[in-house]
Amino acid sequence: MKQYKIVYRKSECIGAGACEAAFPEGWFFDRETSIATLKSPQAKKTAEREELIIDELQFDQFMESAQVCPVMIIEIYELETNKKVWPED
């Protein structure tokens, strides 16, 4: 089964909340700080960015949340090849 890496550049979030609206099981949007965060306890988090390894079962939902982000700060990479899947170059 393929695995993917979600890279969320949290420090660039503008607080639209579109990621949570598209995939509430994967994202939490804090209304007090107007910043989203990955819900998974496996996510690696710093003040600047968050990363999460997912499998094919979660790919479509995370892809949708990445595509609706108005500032395109959610990137998806194929883990094995490190090829960027979203956004396309």
C-alpha distances in whole Angstrom, upper triangle without the diagonal:
4,7,10,14,16,20,23,26,28,31,31,31,34,33,32,30,28,25,26,27,24,22,24,21,20,23,27,30,33,36,38,36,35,32,28,26,22,22,20,21,19,20,22,25,28,31,30,26,23,19,16,13,10,7,7,9,12,11,14,16,16,17,20,21,21,23,26,26,30,30,26,26,22,20,16,15,11,11,11,14,15,16,18,16,19,22,22,25
4,7,10,13,17,20,23,25,28,28,28,31,31,30,28,26,22,24,26,22,20,23,21,18,21,25,28,31,34,36,34,32,29,26,24,20,21,19,21,18,18,20,23,26,28,27,23,20,17,14,10,9,6,6,9,11,10,13,15,14,14,18,19,18,20,23,24,27,27,23,22,19,16,13,11,8,8,8,10,12,12,14,12,15,18,19,21
4,7,10,13,16,20,22,25,25,25,28,28,27,25,24,20,22,24,21,18,21,18,16,19,22,25,28,31,33,31,29,26,23,20,17,18,15,17,14,14,16,19,22,25,23,19,17,13,10,7,6,4,6,9,10,9,12,14,12,13,17,17,16,19,21,22,25,24,21,20,16,14,10,9,6,5,7,10,10,12,12,12,14,17,18,20
4,7,10,13,16,18,21,21,21,24,25,24,22,21,17,19,21,19,17,19,17,14,17,20,22,25,28,30,28,26,23,20,18,15,16,14,17,14,13,14,17,19,22,20,16,14,10,8,6,5,6,8,10,9,8,11,12,10,11,14,14,13,16,18,18,21,21,17,16,12,10,7,5,5,5,8,10,9,10,10,9,11,14,15,17
4,6,10,13,15,18,18,18,22,22,22,21,20,16,18,21,18,16,18,17,14,15,18,20,23,26,28,25,24,20,17,15,12,15,13,15,12,10,11,13,16,18,16,13,10,7,6,5,6,9,11,13,11,10,13,13,10,11,15,14,12,15,18,17,20,19,15,13,10,8,6,5,6,6,10,11,8,10,9,10,11,13,15,17
4,6,10,12,15,15,15,18,18,19,17,16,13,15,17,15,14,16,15,11,12,15,17,19,22,24,22,20,17,14,12,10,12,11,14,12,9,10,12,14,16,14,10,8,5,5,6,7,10,12,14,11,9,12,12,8,9,12,11,9,13,15,13,17,15,12,10,7,6,5,7,9,9,13,14,11,12,10,10,10,11,14,16
4,6,9,12,12,13,16,17,18,17,16,13,15,18,17,16,17,17,13,13,15,16,19,22,23,20,19,15,13,11,10,14,13,15,13,10,10,10,12,13,11,7,6,5,7,9,11,14,16,17,14,13,15,15,11,12,14,12,10,13,15,13,16,14,11,8,6,5,6,8,11,11,15,15,12,13,10,11,10,11,14,15
4,6,9,9,9,12,13,14,13,13,11,13,16,15,14,15,16,12,11,13,13,15,18,19,16,15,11,9,9,8,12,13,15,14,10,10,9,10,11,9,6,5,6,9,12,13,17,18,19,16,15,16,15,11,12,14,11,9,12,13,11,13,11,9,6,4,6,9,11,15,15,19,19,15,16,13,14,12,12,15,17
4,6,6,7,11,12,14,14,15,13,15,18,18,17,18,19,15,14,15,14,16,18,19,16,14,11,10,10,11,15,16,17,17,13,12,10,10,9,6,4,7,9,12,15,17,20,22,23,19,18,20,18,14,15,17,14,11,14,15,11,13,10,9,5,7,8,11,14,17,18,21,21,17,17,15,16,13,13,16,17
4,5,5,9,10,12,12,14,12,14,17,17,17,17,18,15,12,12,12,12,15,15,12,11,7,7,8,10,13,15,16,16,13,12,9,9,7,5,5,7,10,13,16,18,22,23,24,20,20,21,19,15,17,17,14,13,16,15,12,13,11,11,8,9,11,14,17,20,20,24,24,20,21,18,19,16,16,20,20
4,6,9,11,13,14,16,15,17,19,20,20,20,21,18,15,15,14,14,16,16,12,11,9,10,11,13,17,18,19,19,16,14,11,9,7,5,7,10,13,16,20,22,25,27,27,24,23,24,22,19,20,21,17,16,18,18,14,14,12,12,9,11,14,17,19,23,23,26,26,22,23,20,21,19,18,21,21
4,6,9,11,13,14,14,16,18,19,19,20,22,19,16,16,14,15,16,17,13,12,9,11,12,15,18,20,21,21,18,17,14,13,11,8,9,12,14,17,21,22,25,27,27,24,22,23,21,18,18,19,16,14,16,15,11,11,8,9,7,10,13,16,19,22,23,27,26,22,22,19,20,17,16,19,19
4,6,8,9,11,11,13,15,16,16,17,19,16,13,13,11,12,13,14,11,8,6,7,10,13,16,18,20,21,17,17,14,14,11,10,10,12,15,17,20,21,24,25,26,22,21,21,19,16,17,17,13,12,14,13,9,9,8,9,7,10,13,16,19,23,24,27,27,23,23,20,20,17,16,19,20
4,6,9,10,11,13,15,16,17,18,20,18,15,14,11,12,12,13,10,7,7,9,12,15,18,21,23,24,20,21,18,17,15,13,14,15,18,20,24,24,27,28,28,24,23,23,21,18,19,18,15,14,15,13,10,9,8,11,10,12,16,19,22,26,27,31,30,27,26,23,23,19,18,21,22
4,5,8,10,10,12,14,15,15,18,16,12,11,8,9,9,10,8,5,5,7,11,14,16,19,21,23,20,20,18,17,15,15,15,16,18,20,23,24,27,27,27,23,23,22,19,17,18,17,14,14,15,13,10,10,10,12,12,13,17,20,23,27,28,31,31,28,28,24,24,20,19,23,24
4,5,8,9,10,12,14,14,17,16,12,12,9,11,10,13,12,8,8,9,12,15,17,20,23,24,21,22,20,20,18,17,17,17,20,21,24,23,26,26,26,22,21,20,18,16,17,15,12,12,13,10,8,8,9,11,12,13,17,19,23,26,28,31,31,28,27,24,23,19,18,22,23
4,6,6,6,9,10,10,13,12,9,9,6,9,9,12,11,8,8,7,10,12,14,17,20,21,19,20,18,19,18,18,16,16,18,19,21,21,23,24,23,19,19,18,15,14,15,13,10,11,13,10,8,10,11,13,12,13,16,18,22,25,26,30,30,27,27,23,22,19,18,22,24
4,5,5,6,9,10,13,12,10,11,9,12,13,16,15,11,11,9,12,13,15,18,21,22,19,21,20,21,20,19,17,17,18,18,21,20,22,22,21,17,17,15,12,12,12,10,7,9,9,6,6,8,10,11,12,11,15,17,20,23,25,28,28,26,25,21,20,16,16,19,22
4,5,5,6,8,10,8,7,9,8,12,13,16,15,12,11,8,9,10,12,14,18,18,16,18,17,19,18,17,15,14,15,15,17,16,18,18,18,14,14,13,10,8,10,8,4,7,9,7,6,9,11,10,10,9,12,14,17,20,21,25,25,23,22,19,17,14,15,18,21
4,5,5,4,8,7,5,6,6,10,11,15,14,12,10,7,9,9,10,13,16,18,16,18,17,19,19,19,17,15,16,16,18,17,19,19,18,14,15,14,11,10,12,10,7,10,12,10,10,13,14,14,14,12,15,16,20,22,23,27,28,25,25,22,20,18,18,22,25
4,6,6,10,10,8,9,9,12,13,17,17,14,13,11,13,13,13,16,20,21,19,22,21,23,22,22,20,19,20,19,21,19,21,21,19,16,16,14,11,12,13,10,8,11,12,9,10,13,15,15,16,14,17,18,22,24,26,29,30,28,27,24,22,19,19,22,25
4,6,9,9,9,11,11,15,16,20,19,16,15,12,14,13,14,16,20,20,19,22,21,23,23,22,20,18,18,17,19,17,18,17,16,13,13,11,8,9,10,7,5,9,9,7,9,12,15,14,15,13,15,16,19,21,23,26,27,25,24,21,18,16,17,20,23
4,5,6,6,9,11,14,16,20,19,17,15,12,12,10,11,13,16,17,16,19,19,22,22,21,19,16,16,15,16,14,15,15,13,10,11,10,6,7,9,8,6,10,11,10,11,15,17,15,15,13,15,15,18,20,21,25,26,24,23,21,18,16,18,21,24
4,5,5,7,9,12,14,17,17,15,14,11,11,10,9,12,15,17,16,19,18,21,21,21,19,17,17,16,17,16,18,18,16,12,14,13,9,10,13,11,9,13,15,13,14,17,19,18,17,15,18,18,21,23,23,27,28,26,26,24,22,20,21,24,27
4,6,8,11,14,16,19,19,18,16,12,11,9,7,9,12,14,14,17,18,21,22,22,19,16,16,14,15,13,15,16,13,10,13,13,9,10,13,12,11,14,16,15,16,20,21,20,19,16,18,17,20,21,22,25,27,25,25,23,21,20,22,25,28
4,7,10,13,16,19,18,16,14,10,9,6,5,7,11,12,11,14,14,17,19,19,16,13,12,10,12,11,13,14,12,9,11,11,8,7,11,11,9,11,14,14,14,17,18,17,15,12,14,14,17,18,19,22,24,22,22,20,18,17,19,22,25
4,6,10,13,15,14,13,10,7,6,5,5,8,11,13,11,14,13,16,16,16,14,11,12,12,14,14,16,17,16,12,14,14,11,9,12,12,9,11,14,13,12,15,16,15,14,12,14,15,18,20,21,24,25,23,23,21,20,18,19,22,25
4,6,9,12,11,10,8,6,5,6,6,10,12,14,13,15,14,16,15,16,15,13,14,14,17,17,20,21,19,16,17,18,14,13,16,15,12,14,17,15,14,17,17,17,16,14,17,18,21,24,24,28,29,26,27,24,23,21,22,25,28
4,6,9,9,7,6,4,6,9,9,13,15,18,15,17,15,16,15,16,15,14,16,17,20,20,23,24,22,19,20,20,16,15,17,16,12,14,17,14,13,15,16,16,15,14,18,19,23,25,26,30,31,28,28,25,24,21,22,25,27
4,5,6,5,6,6,8,11,11,15,16,19,17,18,15,16,14,16,16,15,18,19,22,22,26,27,26,22,23,23,20,18,21,20,16,18,20,18,16,17,18,19,17,17,21,22,26,28,28,32,33,30,31,28,27,24,25,28,30
4,6,5,7,9,11,14,15,19,20,23,20,22,19,19,17,19,19,18,21,22,26,26,29,30,28,25,26,25,22,21,23,21,18,19,21,18,17,18,18,20,19,19,23,25,28,31,32,35,36,33,33,30,29,26,26,30,32
4,6,8,11,13,16,17,20,21,24,21,22,19,19,16,18,19,19,22,24,27,28,31,32,31,27,29,28,25,24,26,24,21,22,24,21,19,20,20,22,20,21,25,27,30,33,33,37,38,35,35,32,32,29,28,32,34
4,5,9,11,14,16,19,20,22,19,20,16,16,13,14,16,16,20,21,25,26,29,31,30,26,27,27,24,22,24,23,19,20,22,20,17,18,17,19,17,18,22,25,28,31,31,35,35,32,32,29,29,26,26,29,31
4,7,10,14,15,19,20,22,19,20,17,17,14,15,15,16,19,21,24,25,28,29,28,24,25,25,21,20,21,20,16,17,19,16,14,14,14,16,15,16,20,22,26,29,29,33,34,30,30,27,27,24,23,27,28
4,7,10,12,16,17,19,16,16,13,13,11,12,12,12,15,17,21,21,25,26,26,22,22,22,19,17,19,18,14,15,17,15,12,14,13,14,12,13,17,19,22,26,26,30,30,27,27,24,24,21,21,24,26
4,7,9,12,14,16,13,14,12,13,12,12,11,10,13,14,17,18,21,23,22,18,18,19,16,14,16,15,11,12,15,13,11,13,13,13,11,11,14,17,20,23,23,27,27,24,25,22,21,19,19,22,24
4,6,9,11,12,9,11,9,11,10,11,9,8,10,11,15,15,19,21,20,16,17,18,15,13,16,16,12,13,16,15,13,16,15,15,12,11,14,16,18,21,21,25,26,23,23,21,21,19,19,23,25
4,6,8,9,7,9,9,12,13,13,10,7,8,8,11,12,15,17,17,13,14,16,13,10,14,14,11,12,16,15,14,17,17,15,13,11,13,14,16,18,18,22,23,20,21,19,19,17,18,22,24
4,6,9,8,11,11,14,15,16,14,11,11,10,13,12,16,18,16,13,15,16,13,12,16,16,13,15,18,18,17,20,20,19,17,14,16,16,19,20,20,24,25,23,24,22,22,20,22,25,27
4,5,6,9,10,14,16,17,14,10,10,8,10,10,13,16,15,12,14,16,14,12,16,17,15,16,20,20,19,22,22,20,18,15,16,16,18,19,18,21,23,21,23,21,21,20,22,25,27
4,5,8,10,13,16,17,15,11,11,9,11,12,15,18,17,15,17,20,18,16,19,21,18,19,23,23,22,25,25,23,20,18,19,18,20,21,19,22,25,23,25,24,23,23,25,28,30
4,6,9,13,16,17,14,10,9,7,8,10,13,16,16,14,16,19,17,15,18,20,18,19,22,23,22,25,25,22,20,17,17,16,17,18,16,19,21,19,22,21,21,21,23,26,28
4,6,10,13,13,10,6,6,5,8,10,13,17,17,14,15,18,16,14,17,19,16,16,20,21,19,22,21,19,16,14,14,14,15,16,15,18,20,18,20,19,19,19,20,23,25
4,7,10,11,8,6,5,6,9,12,16,19,20,17,18,21,19,16,19,21,18,18,21,22,20,23,21,20,16,14,15,15,15,17,15,18,20,17,20,19,20,19,21,24,25
4,7,8,6,4,7,9,12,15,19,22,22,19,20,22,20,17,20,21,18,18,21,22,19,22,20,18,15,14,15,16,17,19,18,21,23,19,22,20,21,20,21,24,25
4,5,5,6,9,12,15,18,22,25,26,22,23,25,23,20,22,23,20,19,23,23,20,22,19,19,15,15,16,18,19,22,20,23,24,21,23,21,23,21,22,25,26
4,6,8,12,15,18,21,25,27,28,24,24,26,24,21,23,24,20,19,23,22,19,20,18,18,14,15,17,19,21,24,23,26,27,23,25,23,24,22,22,25,26
4,7,11,14,17,20,24,26,27,23,23,25,23,19,21,22,19,17,20,20,17,18,15,15,11,13,14,17,18,21,21,24,24,20,22,20,21,19,19,22,22
4,7,10,14,16,20,22,23,20,19,21,20,16,18,19,16,14,18,18,15,17,14,13,10,10,11,13,15,18,17,21,21,17,19,17,18,16,17,20,20
4,7,11,13,17,19,20,17,17,19,17,14,16,18,15,13,17,18,15,18,16,14,11,9,11,12,13,16,15,19,20,16,18,16,17,16,17,20,21
4,7,10,13,16,17,14,14,17,16,12,14,17,15,13,17,18,16,19,17,15,12,10,10,10,11,13,12,15,16,13,15,14,15,14,16,18,20
4,6,10,13,14,11,12,15,14,11,13,16,14,13,17,18,17,20,19,17,14,11,11,10,10,12,11,14,16,14,15,14,15,15,16,19,21
4,7,10,12,10,10,14,14,11,13,16,15,15,18,20,19,23,22,19,16,13,12,10,9,10,8,11,14,12,14,14,14,15,17,19,21
4,7,8,6,7,11,11,9,11,14,14,14,17,19,19,22,22,19,17,14,13,10,10,10,9,12,14,13,15,14,13,14,17,19,22
4,5,6,6,10,11,10,12,15,15,16,18,20,21,24,24,21,20,16,15,12,11,10,9,12,14,14,15,15,14,15,18,19,22
4,5,5,8,10,10,11,13,15,15,17,19,20,24,24,21,21,17,15,12,12,10,11,13,15,15,15,15,13,15,17,18,22
4,6,7,9,10,11,13,14,16,17,19,21,24,25,22,22,18,17,14,15,14,14,16,19,19,19,18,16,17,19,21,24
4,6,6,6,9,10,11,12,14,16,17,21,22,19,18,15,14,12,13,13,14,17,18,18,18,17,14,15,17,19,22
4,6,5,6,9,10,10,12,14,16,19,20,17,16,13,12,9,11,10,12,15,16,15,15,13,11,11,14,16,19
4,6,5,6,9,10,10,12,15,18,19,16,17,14,13,11,13,13,15,18,19,18,17,15,12,12,14,16,19
4,5,5,6,9,10,11,13,16,18,15,16,12,13,12,14,15,17,20,21,20,19,17,14,13,15,17,21
4,5,5,6,9,10,11,15,15,13,12,9,10,8,11,13,14,18,19,17,16,14,12,10,12,15,18
4,5,5,6,9,10,13,14,11,12,9,9,8,11,12,15,18,18,16,15,12,9,8,9,12,15
4,5,5,6,9,12,14,12,13,10,11,11,14,16,18,21,21,20,18,15,12,10,11,14,17
4,5,5,7,10,12,10,11,8,10,11,14,17,19,22,22,20,19,16,14,11,12,15,18
4,6,5,9,10,7,8,5,7,8,12,14,17,20,20,17,16,13,11,8,8,12,14
4,6,8,10,7,10,8,9,10,14,16,19,22,21,19,17,14,11,8,8,11,14
4,6,9,8,10,10,12,13,17,20,22,25,25,22,21,17,15,12,11,14,17
4,6,5,7,7,10,13,16,19,21,25,24,21,20,16,15,11,11,14,16
4,6,8,10,13,15,19,22,24,28,27,24,22,18,17,14,12,15,16
4,6,9,11,14,18,21,23,26,25,22,21,17,17,13,11,14,15
4,6,7,11,14,17,19,23,21,18,17,13,13,9,7,11,12
4,6,10,13,17,18,21,20,17,16,13,13,10,9,12,13
4,7,10,14,15,19,18,15,14,11,11,8,8,12,14
4,7,10,12,15,15,11,11,7,8,5,6,9,11
4,7,9,12,12,9,9,6,5,5,7,10,12
4,6,9,8,5,5,4,5,7,9,10,12
4,6,6,5,5,6,7,10,12,12,14
4,6,5,8,9,10,13,15,16,17
4,6,8,11,12,15,18,17,19
4,5,9,10,14,16,15,16
4,6,9,12,13,13,14
4,6,9,11,10,11
4,6,7,7,8
4,6,6,9
3,5,8
4,6
4
